Amino acid sequence: MRETSAAALTGFFTCLLLVPAGADAARPLVNDKKAPEGRADLDVIQKHLTDSLPATRKATVCIDLGEGSGSGVVVSPEGLILTAAHVTGGVGKEFTVIFEDGKKVKAESLGLVASSDCAMAKITEEGTWPHIEVDRGDTSKLGDWVYSLGHSGGFDKERGVVVRLGRLVQVKDDTVQSDCSLIGGDSGGPLFDLTGKLIGIHSRVGMRTQENMHVPVREFVKNWKGMLKSEFIGEGPFAKKPEKGKGFLGIGTALRAEGGLKIDKVGRESPAEKAGLKEGDVILKLDGVELTTKEQFQDLLKEKAPEDRVALELLRDGKPETLTLRLGER
């Protein structure tokens, strides 16, 4: 009989620690212990973390909003992002996403759930993006070891994504709480189990850094289709639904001319100016509705809210053009 090497025995016992008989093969045994019982348990935690960390770091992004920033995580090769509703602040907003290596790409917010702080966004540039797996089976339990990632305090290429290890200390229907340390800038970032599956998104940073609430993935799964359709779902403290009548275009129109309304003024830094509208352009239609009077045009705009997308068909130097833009806020 051949002698068993020490390395082989070590590997055997590590496997026993990782996958107990009759247990879920993906669930580390250390999750079911009140505390690590020795070096071997700590080694198991470390191995899971170091094995899954490279992929999760690559998929964790900074959401640069211009006047502030949050975090998010990419969950599909096409660039679908999960984050917090209070980070995106609304539907159809444009912002910049920054990967850990410093690559910057354009993105746009999709739908959100105002009551639970869920939000989706999408990278609008073509490409195949680093992404992670979502724990759609909702397998995490109270006491599980977890780790959080985020761009704490904003993007810092030299430092990179910040990693914090902890445990789930409270599990409720619409929230989970961990003792991972979080600060400003982490909001919207991901919470992972030890295997690198996404189990939650950072929502509320507590007064103490160890008291933080996360939106569980099940809340995202429940509202997935609606958010993909860019729906503003529910009412709550995390996002305010834009009010109709407050949409702002930023132009002045003269009397009817050439079958439409002639623009005689374009406001500086207005949505109209940013979209490329010019004095002298003649607007023929708004969202497919033919314009007949200035009052009709104003009435149509009164039905629009900030961030609504509108399509304008116009004549410029006698040639037809179509511009699509998002309204600002009055």
Contacts in CASP RR format, 6 or more apart in sequence:
PFRMAT RR
TARGET T0000
AUTHOR 0000-0000-0000
METHOD contacts of the structure
MODEL  1
MRETSAAALTGFFTCLLLVPAGADAARPLVNDKKAPEGRADLDVIQKHLT
DSLPATRKATVCIDLGEGSGSGVVVSPEGLILTAAHVTGGVGKEFTVIFE
DGKKVKAESLGLVASSDCAMAKITEEGTWPHIEVDRGDTSKLGDWVYSLG
HSGGFDKERGVVVRLGRLVQVKDDTVQSDCSLIGGDSGGPLFDLTGKLIG
IHSRVGMRTQENMHVPVREFVKNWKGMLKSEFIGEGPFAKKPEKGKGFLG
IGTALRAEGGLKIDKVGRESPAEKAGLKEGDVILKLDGVELTTKEQFQDL
LKEKAPEDRVALELLRDGKPETLTLRLGER
13 40 0 8 1.000
14 40 0 8 1.000
14 43 0 8 1.000
14 44 0 8 1.000
14 47 0 8 1.000
16 29 0 8 1.000
17 28 0 8 1.000
17 29 0 8 1.000
17 30 0 8 1.000
17 40 0 8 1.000
17 41 0 8 1.000
17 44 0 8 1.000
18 28 0 8 1.000
18 29 0 8 1.000
18 44 0 8 1.000
18 48 0 8 1.000
19 25 0 8 1.000
19 29 0 8 1.000
20 29 0 8 1.000
23 29 0 8 1.000
24 139 0 8 1.000
26 139 0 8 1.000
26 195 0 8 1.000
26 197 0 8 1.000
27 139 0 8 1.000
28 44 0 8 1.000
28 45 0 8 1.000
28 48 0 8 1.000
28 145 0 8 1.000
28 194 0 8 1.000
28 195 0 8 1.000
29 44 0 8 1.000
30 36 0 8 1.000
30 41 0 8 1.000
30 44 0 8 1.000
30 45 0 8 1.000
30 145 0 8 1.000
31 141 0 8 1.000
31 143 0 8 1.000
31 144 0 8 1.000
31 145 0 8 1.000
31 194 0 8 1.000
33 41 0 8 1.000
36 42 0 8 1.000
36 45 0 8 1.000
45 145 0 8 1.000
45 165 0 8 1.000
45 194 0 8 1.000
48 145 0 8 1.000
48 194 0 8 1.000
48 195 0 8 1.000
49 147 0 8 1.000
49 163 0 8 1.000
49 165 0 8 1.000
49 194 0 8 1.000
52 192 0 8 1.000
52 194 0 8 1.000
52 195 0 8 1.000
52 196 0 8 1.000
53 147 0 8 1.000
53 163 0 8 1.000
55 130 0 8 1.000
55 132 0 8 1.000
55 196 0 8 1.000
56 73 0 8 1.000
56 132 0 8 1.000
56 149 0 8 1.000
56 190 0 8 1.000
56 192 0 8 1.000
56 196 0 8 1.000
57 100 0 8 1.000
57 149 0 8 1.000
57 160 0 8 1.000
57 161 0 8 1.000
57 163 0 8 1.000
58 99 0 8 1.000
58 100 0 8 1.000
58 101 0 8 1.000
58 130 0 8 1.000
59 73 0 8 1.000
59 74 0 8 1.000
59 75 0 8 1.000
59 129 0 8 1.000
59 130 0 8 1.000
59 131 0 8 1.000
59 132 0 8 1.000
59 190 0 8 1.000
60 71 0 8 1.000
60 72 0 8 1.000
60 73 0 8 1.000
60 100 0 8 1.000
60 149 0 8 1.000
60 150 0 8 1.000
60 151 0 8 1.000
60 161 0 8 1.000
60 189 0 8 1.000
60 190 0 8 1.000
61 71 0 8 1.000
61 72 0 8 1.000
61 73 0 8 1.000
61 74 0 8 1.000
61 81 0 8 1.000
61 97 0 8 1.000
61 98 0 8 1.000
61 99 0 8 1.000
61 100 0 8 1.000
61 151 0 8 1.000
62 69 0 8 1.000
62 70 0 8 1.000
62 71 0 8 1.000
62 72 0 8 1.000
62 97 0 8 1.000
62 98 0 8 1.000
62 150 0 8 1.000
62 151 0 8 1.000
62 154 0 8 1.000
62 155 0 8 1.000
63 69 0 8 1.000
63 70 0 8 1.000
63 71 0 8 1.000
63 72 0 8 1.000
63 81 0 8 1.000
63 83 0 8 1.000
63 87 0 8 1.000
63 88 0 8 1.000
63 95 0 8 1.000
63 96 0 8 1.000
63 97 0 8 1.000
63 107 0 8 1.000
63 121 0 8 1.000
63 188 0 8 1.000
64 95 0 8 1.000
64 96 0 8 1.000
64 97 0 8 1.000
64 98 0 8 1.000
64 104 0 8 1.000
64 155 0 8 1.000
65 87 0 8 1.000
65 95 0 8 1.000
66 95 0 8 1.000
66 96 0 8 1.000
68 154 0 8 1.000
69 151 0 8 1.000
69 153 0 8 1.000
69 154 0 8 1.000
69 155 0 8 1.000
69 185 0 8 1.000
70 83 0 8 1.000
70 87 0 8 1.000
70 151 0 8 1.000
70 154 0 8 1.000
70 184 0 8 1.000
70 185 0 8 1.000
70 186 0 8 1.000
70 187 0 8 1.000
70 188 0 8 1.000
70 189 0 8 1.000
71 83 0 8 1.000
71 87 0 8 1.000
71 149 0 8 1.000
71 150 0 8 1.000
71 151 0 8 1.000
71 185 0 8 1.000
71 186 0 8 1.000
71 187 0 8 1.000
71 188 0 8 1.000
71 189 0 8 1.000
71 190 0 8 1.000
71 202 0 8 1.000
72 81 0 8 1.000
72 82 0 8 1.000
72 83 0 8 1.000
72 87 0 8 1.000
72 150 0 8 1.000
72 188 0 8 1.000
72 189 0 8 1.000
72 190 0 8 1.000
72 201 0 8 1.000
73 81 0 8 1.000
73 82 0 8 1.000
73 83 0 8 1.000
73 132 0 8 1.000
73 149 0 8 1.000
73 189 0 8 1.000
73 190 0 8 1.000
73 198 0 8 1.000
73 201 0 8 1.000
74 80 0 8 1.000
74 81 0 8 1.000
74 123 0 8 1.000
74 129 0 8 1.000
74 130 0 8 1.000
74 131 0 8 1.000
74 132 0 8 1.000
75 81 0 8 1.000
75 82 0 8 1.000
75 131 0 8 1.000
75 132 0 8 1.000
75 133 0 8 1.000
75 134 0 8 1.000
75 198 0 8 1.000
76 129 0 8 1.000
76 131 0 8 1.000
77 128 0 8 1.000
77 129 0 8 1.000
77 131 0 8 1.000
78 122 0 8 1.000
78 123 0 8 1.000
78 127 0 8 1.000
78 128 0 8 1.000
78 129 0 8 1.000
79 122 0 8 1.000
79 123 0 8 1.000
79 127 0 8 1.000
79 129 0 8 1.000
79 131 0 8 1.000
80 120 0 8 1.000
80 121 0 8 1.000
80 122 0 8 1.000
80 131 0 8 1.000
81 97 0 8 1.000
81 107 0 8 1.000
81 120 0 8 1.000
81 121 0 8 1.000
81 122 0 8 1.000
81 123 0 8 1.000
82 118 0 8 1.000
82 119 0 8 1.000
82 120 0 8 1.000
82 134 0 8 1.000
82 188 0 8 1.000
82 190 0 8 1.000
82 198 0 8 1.000
82 201 0 8 1.000
82 220 0 8 1.000
83 119 0 8 1.000
83 120 0 8 1.000
83 121 0 8 1.000
83 188 0 8 1.000
83 189 0 8 1.000
83 201 0 8 1.000
84 117 0 8 1.000
84 118 0 8 1.000
84 119 0 8 1.000
84 187 0 8 1.000
84 188 0 8 1.000
84 189 0 8 1.000
84 201 0 8 1.000
84 202 0 8 1.000
84 203 0 8 1.000
84 215 0 8 1.000
84 238 0 8 1.000
85 112 0 8 1.000
85 113 0 8 1.000
85 114 0 8 1.000
85 116 0 8 1.000
85 117 0 8 1.000
85 118 0 8 1.000
85 119 0 8 1.000
85 238 0 8 1.000
85 239 0 8 1.000
86 117 0 8 1.000
86 187 0 8 1.000
86 203 0 8 1.000
86 238 0 8 1.000
86 239 0 8 1.000
87 119 0 8 1.000
87 187 0 8 1.000
87 188 0 8 1.000
88 95 0 8 1.000
88 109 0 8 1.000
88 112 0 8 1.000
88 119 0 8 1.000
88 121 0 8 1.000
88 239 0 8 1.000
89 109 0 8 1.000
89 112 0 8 1.000
89 119 0 8 1.000
89 239 0 8 1.000
89 240 0 8 1.000
90 109 0 8 1.000
90 111 0 8 1.000
90 112 0 8 1.000
90 119 0 8 1.000
90 232 0 8 1.000
90 239 0 8 1.000
90 242 0 8 1.000
90 307 0 8 1.000
91 109 0 8 1.000
91 110 0 8 1.000
91 111 0 8 1.000
91 112 0 8 1.000
91 230 0 8 1.000
91 231 0 8 1.000
91 232 0 8 1.000
91 307 0 8 1.000
92 108 0 8 1.000
92 109 0 8 1.000
92 110 0 8 1.000
92 111 0 8 1.000
92 230 0 8 1.000
92 307 0 8 1.000
92 309 0 8 1.000
92 326 0 8 1.000
93 108 0 8 1.000
93 109 0 8 1.000
93 307 0 8 1.000
94 106 0 8 1.000
94 107 0 8 1.000
94 108 0 8 1.000
94 109 0 8 1.000
94 124 0 8 1.000
94 326 0 8 1.000
95 106 0 8 1.000
95 107 0 8 1.000
95 108 0 8 1.000
95 109 0 8 1.000
95 121 0 8 1.000
96 104 0 8 1.000
96 105 0 8 1.000
96 106 0 8 1.000
96 107 0 8 1.000
97 104 0 8 1.000
97 105 0 8 1.000
97 106 0 8 1.000
97 107 0 8 1.000
97 121 0 8 1.000
97 123 0 8 1.000
98 104 0 8 1.000
98 151 0 8 1.000
98 155 0 8 1.000
99 105 0 8 1.000
99 130 0 8 1.000
100 157 0 8 1.000
100 160 0 8 1.000
100 161 0 8 1.000
101 157 0 8 1.000
102 155 0 8 1.000
102 157 0 8 1.000
105 123 0 8 1.000
105 124 0 8 1.000
105 125 0 8 1.000
106 123 0 8 1.000
106 124 0 8 1.000
106 125 0 8 1.000
107 121 0 8 1.000
107 122 0 8 1.000
107 123 0 8 1.000
107 124 0 8 1.000
108 121 0 8 1.000
108 122 0 8 1.000
108 124 0 8 1.000
109 119 0 8 1.000
109 120 0 8 1.000
109 121 0 8 1.000
110 119 0 8 1.000
110 120 0 8 1.000
110 121 0 8 1.000
110 122 0 8 1.000
110 227 0 8 1.000
110 228 0 8 1.000
110 229 0 8 1.000
110 230 0 8 1.000
111 119 0 8 1.000
111 120 0 8 1.000
111 226 0 8 1.000
111 227 0 8 1.000
111 228 0 8 1.000
111 229 0 8 1.000
111 230 0 8 1.000
111 231 0 8 1.000
111 232 0 8 1.000
111 233 0 8 1.000
112 118 0 8 1.000
112 119 0 8 1.000
112 120 0 8 1.000
112 227 0 8 1.000
112 232 0 8 1.000
112 233 0 8 1.000
112 238 0 8 1.000
112 239 0 8 1.000
113 119 0 8 1.000
113 219 0 8 1.000
113 223 0 8 1.000
113 227 0 8 1.000
113 233 0 8 1.000
113 234 0 8 1.000
113 238 0 8 1.000
114 232 0 8 1.000
114 233 0 8 1.000
114 234 0 8 1.000
114 235 0 8 1.000
114 236 0 8 1.000
114 237 0 8 1.000
114 238 0 8 1.000
114 239 0 8 1.000
114 240 0 8 1.000
114 241 0 8 1.000
115 233 0 8 1.000
115 234 0 8 1.000
115 235 0 8 1.000
115 236 0 8 1.000
115 237 0 8 1.000
115 238 0 8 1.000
116 174 0 8 1.000
116 215 0 8 1.000
116 219 0 8 1.000
116 238 0 8 1.000
117 201 0 8 1.000
117 203 0 8 1.000
117 204 0 8 1.000
117 215 0 8 1.000
117 238 0 8 1.000
118 201 0 8 1.000
118 215 0 8 1.000
118 219 0 8 1.000
118 220 0 8 1.000
118 223 0 8 1.000
118 227 0 8 1.000
119 188 0 8 1.000
119 227 0 8 1.000
119 239 0 8 1.000
120 220 0 8 1.000
120 227 0 8 1.000
120 228 0 8 1.000
123 129 0 8 1.000
132 190 0 8 1.000
132 192 0 8 1.000
132 196 0 8 1.000
132 197 0 8 1.000
132 198 0 8 1.000
133 196 0 8 1.000
133 197 0 8 1.000
133 198 0 8 1.000
134 197 0 8 1.000
134 198 0 8 1.000
134 217 0 8 1.000
134 220 0 8 1.000
134 221 0 8 1.000
135 193 0 8 1.000
135 197 0 8 1.000
135 198 0 8 1.000
135 199 0 8 1.000
135 217 0 8 1.000
136 217 0 8 1.000
136 221 0 8 1.000
138 216 0 8 1.000
138 217 0 8 1.000
138 218 0 8 1.000
138 221 0 8 1.000
139 193 0 8 1.000
139 197 0 8 1.000
140 146 0 8 1.000
140 168 0 8 1.000
140 171 0 8 1.000
140 176 0 8 1.000
140 193 0 8 1.000
140 199 0 8 1.000
140 216 0 8 1.000
141 168 0 8 1.000
141 171 0 8 1.000
142 168 0 8 1.000
142 169 0 8 1.000
142 170 0 8 1.000
142 171 0 8 1.000
143 167 0 8 1.000
143 168 0 8 1.000
143 169 0 8 1.000
144 167 0 8 1.000
144 168 0 8 1.000
144 193 0 8 1.000
144 194 0 8 1.000
145 165 0 8 1.000
145 166 0 8 1.000
145 167 0 8 1.000
145 193 0 8 1.000
145 194 0 8 1.000
146 165 0 8 1.000
146 166 0 8 1.000
146 167 0 8 1.000
146 168 0 8 1.000
146 178 0 8 1.000
146 180 0 8 1.000
146 191 0 8 1.000
146 192 0 8 1.000
146 193 0 8 1.000
146 194 0 8 1.000
146 199 0 8 1.000
147 163 0 8 1.000
147 164 0 8 1.000
147 165 0 8 1.000
147 166 0 8 1.000
147 180 0 8 1.000
147 191 0 8 1.000
147 192 0 8 1.000
147 194 0 8 1.000
148 163 0 8 1.000
148 164 0 8 1.000
148 166 0 8 1.000
148 178 0 8 1.000
148 180 0 8 1.000
148 182 0 8 1.000
148 186 0 8 1.000
148 189 0 8 1.000
148 190 0 8 1.000
148 191 0 8 1.000
148 192 0 8 1.000
148 202 0 8 1.000
148 212 0 8 1.000
149 161 0 8 1.000
149 162 0 8 1.000
149 163 0 8 1.000
149 164 0 8 1.000
149 189 0 8 1.000
149 190 0 8 1.000
149 192 0 8 1.000
150 161 0 8 1.000
150 162 0 8 1.000
150 185 0 8 1.000
150 186 0 8 1.000
150 189 0 8 1.000
150 190 0 8 1.000
150 202 0 8 1.000
151 160 0 8 1.000
151 161 0 8 1.000
151 162 0 8 1.000
151 185 0 8 1.000
151 186 0 8 1.000
152 162 0 8 1.000
152 182 0 8 1.000
152 183 0 8 1.000
152 184 0 8 1.000
152 185 0 8 1.000
152 186 0 8 1.000
153 183 0 8 1.000
153 184 0 8 1.000
153 185 0 8 1.000
153 186 0 8 1.000
154 185 0 8 1.000
162 186 0 8 1.000
164 180 0 8 1.000
164 181 0 8 1.000
164 182 0 8 1.000
165 180 0 8 1.000
166 178 0 8 1.000
166 179 0 8 1.000
166 180 0 8 1.000
167 178 0 8 1.000
167 179 0 8 1.000
168 176 0 8 1.000
168 177 0 8 1.000
168 178 0 8 1.000
169 177 0 8 1.000
169 178 0 8 1.000
169 179 0 8 1.000
170 176 0 8 1.000
170 177 0 8 1.000
171 177 0 8 1.000
171 216 0 8 1.000
174 215 0 8 1.000
174 216 0 8 1.000
174 219 0 8 1.000
175 203 0 8 1.000
175 213 0 8 1.000
175 214 0 8 1.000
175 215 0 8 1.000
175 216 0 8 1.000
176 191 0 8 1.000
176 199 0 8 1.000
176 200 0 8 1.000
176 213 0 8 1.000
176 214 0 8 1.000
176 216 0 8 1.000
177 211 0 8 1.000
177 212 0 8 1.000
177 213 0 8 1.000
177 214 0 8 1.000
178 191 0 8 1.000
178 212 0 8 1.000
178 214 0 8 1.000
179 210 0 8 1.000
179 211 0 8 1.000
179 212 0 8 1.000
180 191 0 8 1.000
180 210 0 8 1.000
180 212 0 8 1.000
181 209 0 8 1.000
181 210 0 8 1.000
181 212 0 8 1.000
182 202 0 8 1.000
182 205 0 8 1.000
182 206 0 8 1.000
182 209 0 8 1.000
182 212 0 8 1.000
183 205 0 8 1.000
183 209 0 8 1.000
184 205 0 8 1.000
186 202 0 8 1.000
186 205 0 8 1.000
187 202 0 8 1.000
187 203 0 8 1.000
187 205 0 8 1.000
188 201 0 8 1.000
188 202 0 8 1.000
188 203 0 8 1.000
189 201 0 8 1.000
189 202 0 8 1.000
190 198 0 8 1.000
190 200 0 8 1.000
190 201 0 8 1.000
190 202 0 8 1.000
191 198 0 8 1.000
191 199 0 8 1.000
191 200 0 8 1.000
191 201 0 8 1.000
191 202 0 8 1.000
191 214 0 8 1.000
192 198 0 8 1.000
192 199 0 8 1.000
193 199 0 8 1.000
198 217 0 8 1.000
199 214 0 8 1.000
199 216 0 8 1.000
199 217 0 8 1.000
200 214 0 8 1.000
200 215 0 8 1.000
200 216 0 8 1.000
200 217 0 8 1.000
200 220 0 8 1.000
201 214 0 8 1.000
201 215 0 8 1.000
201 217 0 8 1.000
201 220 0 8 1.000
202 212 0 8 1.000
202 214 0 8 1.000
203 213 0 8 1.000
203 214 0 8 1.000
203 215 0 8 1.000
203 238 0 8 1.000
204 212 0 8 1.000
204 213 0 8 1.000
205 212 0 8 1.000
206 212 0 8 1.000
206 213 0 8 1.000
220 227 0 8 1.000
223 233 0 8 1.000
226 233 0 8 1.000
227 233 0 8 1.000
232 239 0 8 1.000
232 241 0 8 1.000
235 241 0 8 1.000
241 305 0 8 1.000
242 305 0 8 1.000
242 306 0 8 1.000
242 307 0 8 1.000
242 308 0 8 1.000
242 329 0 8 1.000
243 305 0 8 1.000
243 306 0 8 1.000
244 302 0 8 1.000
244 303 0 8 1.000
244 304 0 8 1.000
244 305 0 8 1.000
245 301 0 8 1.000
245 302 0 8 1.000
245 303 0 8 1.000
245 304 0 8 1.000
245 305 0 8 1.000
245 330 0 8 1.000
246 305 0 8 1.000
246 306 0 8 1.000
246 329 0 8 1.000
246 330 0 8 1.000
247 301 0 8 1.000
247 304 0 8 1.000
247 305 0 8 1.000
247 306 0 8 1.000
247 308 0 8 1.000
247 327 0 8 1.000
247 328 0 8 1.000
247 329 0 8 1.000
247 330 0 8 1.000
248 270 0 8 1.000
248 271 0 8 1.000
248 306 0 8 1.000
248 327 0 8 1.000
248 328 0 8 1.000
248 329 0 8 1.000
248 330 0 8 1.000
249 270 0 8 1.000
249 271 0 8 1.000
249 272 0 8 1.000
249 301 0 8 1.000
249 310 0 8 1.000
249 325 0 8 1.000
249 327 0 8 1.000
249 328 0 8 1.000
250 266 0 8 1.000
250 267 0 8 1.000
250 270 0 8 1.000
250 271 0 8 1.000
250 272 0 8 1.000
250 273 0 8 1.000
251 263 0 8 1.000
251 265 0 8 1.000
251 266 0 8 1.000
251 267 0 8 1.000
251 270 0 8 1.000
251 272 0 8 1.000
251 277 0 8 1.000
252 263 0 8 1.000
252 264 0 8 1.000
252 265 0 8 1.000
252 266 0 8 1.000
253 261 0 8 1.000
253 262 0 8 1.000
253 263 0 8 1.000
253 264 0 8 1.000
253 283 0 8 1.000
253 294 0 8 1.000
253 297 0 8 1.000
254 261 0 8 1.000
254 262 0 8 1.000
254 263 0 8 1.000
254 264 0 8 1.000
255 261 0 8 1.000
255 262 0 8 1.000
255 294 0 8 1.000
256 262 0 8 1.000
256 292 0 8 1.000
256 293 0 8 1.000
256 294 0 8 1.000
257 282 0 8 1.000
258 282 0 8 1.000
258 315 0 8 1.000
258 318 0 8 1.000
259 282 0 8 1.000
259 284 0 8 1.000
260 282 0 8 1.000
260 283 0 8 1.000
260 284 0 8 1.000
260 291 0 8 1.000
260 292 0 8 1.000
260 315 0 8 1.000
261 282 0 8 1.000
261 283 0 8 1.000
261 291 0 8 1.000
261 294 0 8 1.000
261 297 0 8 1.000
262 280 0 8 1.000
262 281 0 8 1.000
262 282 0 8 1.000
262 283 0 8 1.000
263 272 0 8 1.000
263 277 0 8 1.000
263 278 0 8 1.000
263 279 0 8 1.000
263 280 0 8 1.000
263 281 0 8 1.000
263 282 0 8 1.000
263 283 0 8 1.000
264 279 0 8 1.000
264 280 0 8 1.000
265 279 0 8 1.000
266 272 0 8 1.000
266 273 0 8 1.000
266 277 0 8 1.000
266 278 0 8 1.000
266 279 0 8 1.000
267 273 0 8 1.000
270 328 0 8 1.000
271 325 0 8 1.000
271 326 0 8 1.000
271 327 0 8 1.000
271 328 0 8 1.000
272 325 0 8 1.000
274 325 0 8 1.000
275 323 0 8 1.000
275 324 0 8 1.000
275 325 0 8 1.000
276 323 0 8 1.000
277 312 0 8 1.000
277 314 0 8 1.000
277 323 0 8 1.000
278 316 0 8 1.000
280 316 0 8 1.000
281 314 0 8 1.000
281 315 0 8 1.000
281 316 0 8 1.000
282 314 0 8 1.000
282 315 0 8 1.000
282 316 0 8 1.000
282 318 0 8 1.000
283 291 0 8 1.000
283 297 0 8 1.000
283 312 0 8 1.000
283 313 0 8 1.000
283 314 0 8 1.000
284 290 0 8 1.000
284 291 0 8 1.000
284 313 0 8 1.000
284 314 0 8 1.000
284 315 0 8 1.000
284 320 0 8 1.000
285 291 0 8 1.000
285 311 0 8 1.000
285 312 0 8 1.000
285 313 0 8 1.000
286 297 0 8 1.000
286 300 0 8 1.000
286 301 0 8 1.000
286 310 0 8 1.000
286 311 0 8 1.000
286 312 0 8 1.000
287 300 0 8 1.000
287 310 0 8 1.000
287 311 0 8 1.000
288 311 0 8 1.000
288 313 0 8 1.000
289 300 0 8 1.000
291 297 0 8 1.000
301 327 0 8 1.000
304 310 0 8 1.000
304 327 0 8 1.000
305 327 0 8 1.000
306 327 0 8 1.000
306 328 0 8 1.000
306 329 0 8 1.000
306 330 0 8 1.000
307 326 0 8 1.000
307 327 0 8 1.000
307 328 0 8 1.000
307 329 0 8 1.000
308 326 0 8 1.000
308 327 0 8 1.000
309 324 0 8 1.000
309 325 0 8 1.000
309 326 0 8 1.000
309 327 0 8 1.000
310 324 0 8 1.000
310 325 0 8 1.000
310 326 0 8 1.000
310 327 0 8 1.000
311 322 0 8 1.000
311 323 0 8 1.000
311 324 0 8 1.000
312 322 0 8 1.000
312 323 0 8 1.000
312 324 0 8 1.000
312 325 0 8 1.000
313 320 0 8 1.000
313 321 0 8 1.000
313 322 0 8 1.000
314 320 0 8 1.000
314 321 0 8 1.000
314 322 0 8 1.000
314 323 0 8 1.000
315 321 0 8 1.000
END
